[in-house]
Amino acid sequence: MQEKQEEDLQQVLNKVSEVGIDEVGRGAVFGPVFSAVVVLTEKNKLTLKRLGVIDSKKLTPRKRKLLLPKILVLSSDYGIGQSSAREIDQLGIRVATELSMIRALKKLKEKPSELIIDGPLLLRPWKGIQKNIVSGDLKFTAIASASIVAKVSRDQLMERLEKKYSGYLIFKNKGYGTREHFSFIRKNGITNLHRQSFLRKSNLV
């Protein structure tokens, strides 16, 4: 009897519990928007929670980098997708963000039976069950894990791009429209990775 109960418990723990997706870089003025999807079992969800996985915005860059390999090892599956600055300008930020999410989802081995999305907006191209959770990265470990994967992946790209696009402190501002970044745009002009549709609103294009 006890062996059967332990077997049943093990099956519950090893069953996929959450598939969460999140984006990062939506509000930046430079570079792509990134999305990540993470698939977790009940057991690994609890493990990651114990390791300190929470909303990426509440973690230091060092802590996020330390957690990334643990998330990748403990996830049953994961995918990362992005949409370029050009696509953002051509399609608009919502459609481009959806495109980055679909690209992340296409990297999964199997289509999720249910998807948990951070924020209030539906992923319109997704033909499947989805739930929108406002502040989902605070409530679901899979979304928090996805936010860390997306954030670290995009930050690493920004650090690499600094070598090619020096003069904007991209390694520091990660492509967001800080006062300092805007002053460098006025001084050095815009690059092909700046989002012109965003900069028009600031009268910089």
JOVENPE-V391013 format. One line per field, one symbol per residue. psi: psi as a letter, one per 20 degrees, with the letter a starting at -180 (. if undefined). Layout:
psi: ???
This chain:
psi: gghgghggghgghiqpgqoqqrrqjhjriprrpqqqpppqrgghghghghijoaphijqqhggghhhghgghhiqhqrqpqrprhghghhhqhgghghghghhghiiqhqpqhpppppripqnhionrpqppopkhiihphhggghhgggggggghgghhhhhhmqjjlhhgikjqmrhgghhhghgirqrijqohhhhhhjki.
